[in-house]
Amino acid sequence: MKISLTVNYVLDIDDRFDFYDSKSHKILECIDEELTIKFPKEVTLSEKVKGVRSSLTYIPITENKSYVRCFGCGKYLSISENIYLGLDRITEINGKNYCSSCAWELKTEL
């Protein structure tokens, strides 16, 4: 059996050139090395559970263009229809954006 494990982080970066090289616009070598250390190409979770990294992506996101925050908990929510960001989709209730968890809690209260 195969299991796809997806983990997403939203990184806080003051300046894009803290992540990208200002001349080549590619990821900084020190950041790339750190990502390889933190997220190795192969992982062993137990003797019988081993895996190979299939991808490591980083996509710049912009508030109100590709994401918004959940009104209830502040979680990042995708509003991009064209790019998979690994973020939950929006559930709109009474004109406010909620993650699926907060929306479920609200619906049970209504």
C-alpha positions in Angstrom: 0.0 0.0 0.0 1.1 3.6 -0.7 0.2 6.5 1.6 0.8 10.1 0.5 1.8 12.2 3.5 1.6 16.0 3.0 2.8 18.5 5.5 2.5 22.3 4.8 4.2 25.2 6.6 3.5 28.8 6.0 6.8 30.7 6.4 7.0 34.2 7.7 9.6 36.1 5.6 10.2 39.8 6.0 11.9 40.2 2.6 11.7 37.8 -0.4 15.5 38.0 -0.7 15.7 36.3 2.7 14.6 33.2 0.8 15.5 34.0 -2.9 18.7 35.2 -4.4 18.3 38.8 -5.6 20.2 38.2 -8.9 19.1 34.7 -10.0 15.7 34.7 -8.2 16.4 31.1 -7.3 16.2 29.8 -3.7 19.2 30.8 -1.6 21.8 28.0 -1.3 21.7 28.1 2.5 17.9 27.8 2.5 18.0 24.9 0.0 20.6 23.1 2.2 18.5 23.6 5.3 15.4 22.3 3.6 17.3 19.2 2.5 18.4 18.6 6.1 14.9 19.3 7.6 13.1 17.3 4.9 15.5 14.5 3.7 15.0 12.7 0.4 14.4 9.4 2.3 12.6 9.0 5.7 12.3 6.1 8.1 9.4 6.3 10.5 9.8 2.7 11.7 11.4 -0.5 10.6 8.4 -1.2 8.3 7.5 2.4 7.4 9.9 4.0 5.0 9.4 6.6 2.3 11.0 8.7 -0.4 10.2 12.4 -0.8 8.3 12.9 -4.1 8.4 16.7 -4.0 9.4 19.7 -2.0 7.6 22.9 -3.2 7.6 26.5 -2.1 5.0 28.9 -3.6 4.8 32.5 -2.6 1.3 33.4 -1.3 -0.3 36.8 -0.9 -3.1 37.7 1.4 -6.4 38.3 -0.4 -4.9 37.1 -3.7 -4.1 33.4 -2.9 -5.1 33.1 0.7 -7.3 34.5 3.5 -7.4 33.7 7.2 -10.2 31.8 9.0 -12.4 34.2 10.9 -12.6 31.7 13.7 -9.1 30.4 14.3 -6.8 32.3 12.0 -5.8 29.3 9.9 -4.6 30.0 6.3 -7.2 29.2 3.7 -6.7 28.9 -0.1 -8.6 31.1 -2.4 -6.6 30.1 -5.5 -8.5 28.0 -8.0 -5.5 27.4 -10.2 -2.8 26.4 -7.8 -2.8 23.7 -5.2 -1.3 25.4 -2.1 -2.0 22.6 0.4 -4.3 24.9 2.3 -7.9 24.2 3.4 -10.6 25.7 1.2 -12.9 28.4 2.4 -16.4 27.8 3.8 -18.3 31.0 3.8 -20.9 31.5 6.5 -22.8 34.8 6.8 -20.2 36.6 4.6 -17.2 35.4 6.7 -14.5 32.9 5.7 -14.0 29.8 7.9 -11.9 26.6 7.8 -13.8 23.3 7.7 -13.4 22.8 11.4 -14.7 26.2 12.5 -17.5 25.9 9.9 -18.5 22.5 11.3 -18.7 23.9 14.8 -20.7 26.9 13.7 -23.2 24.8 11.7 -23.9 22.6 14.8 -24.6 25.8 16.8 -27.0 27.3 14.2 
